[in-house]
Amino acid sequence: MPAPKEMDSALTNLPLRIGAYVPDDLLEDWFAPGTGMNPPSKTALAEAAAYGRQFECEFKYYPERKEGVFWKWVPAI
């Protein structure tokens, strides 16, 4: 199942320096179903990063929190 259209809208309209947090089970479901979780597969994380770039967002996975974060980078801060 791909990321919902509401996520496209959220990332399009995401203010600078504000994050959108996605639990790791959804990362796997949205970006690489069936590839494994706990932690999410490298494929799922790579696809999530590519998805974020479509909306000019950075992406990082935090294993200790079991979630990925999308945000818009602010230069010169």
C-alpha positions, 0 to 999 in steps of 0.5 A: 500500500503506498503512502496515503494522499494525505501524506503527500499533502502534509509533506507538500505543506510542511512548514520549515523545521517541523517534522512529520513522524511515521512509525516503522510499521507504516514505513514498511507497509507504505514503502516496501511491503513484505520486506521485513520490519524490526527494524524496517528493511534498507529498501523501505528506508531508501524508498522513504527517503526518495519519497521525501525528496519528491516534496523537498523533505529530508528523511531519517530513521530513528531505531530507538524511537521506531519511527522515521521523520520527514522534515524540510531542511533550512539552510544557514541555521 
